[in-house]
Amino acid sequence: MKDDYKEYYESDEENLDSKSDAKVILFLIIVAVIAMTYWVAVQ
């Protein structure tokens, strides 16, 4: 899978940036889902 990024980005540094951005977004989505689930549960 690491080679998949090469067709989209010019440098390895950009590859790492995109991977870390994806991890941060995934983390934020998970936190949002947990927060919404808790909010609905306490209503």
Contacts in CASP RR format, 6 or more apart in sequence:
PFRMAT RR
TARGET T0000
AUTHOR 0000-0000-0000
METHOD contacts of the structure
MODEL  1
MKDDYKEYYESDEENLDSKSDAKVILFLIIVAVIAMTYWVAVQ
2 15 0 8 1.000
5 15 0 8 1.000
5 18 0 8 1.000
5 19 0 8 1.000
6 15 0 8 1.000
8 18 0 8 1.000
9 15 0 8 1.000
9 18 0 8 1.000
END
